[in-house]
């Protein structure tokens, strides 16, 4: 994943599709580690409970098979 929106030249400009993903579940199952992995940041080696909500934004470029046109997914993870 990319933490910042990639800069593309005008001929390659791709639309941005935004999603907000809320992760919930039992404590200690790896929700924060999953988000850290997708964002390309190291997961903390020691478990600590997330207090409140941590928001992480990841930009993910993709080229769907159906359309063949590149799209940039802006994923807002709420953990």
Buried (B, 14 or more C-beta within 10 A) or exposed (E): BBEEEEEEEEEEEBEEEEEEEEBEEEEEEEBBBBBBEBBEEEEEEEEEEEEEEBEBBBBBBEEEEEEEEBBBBBBEBEB
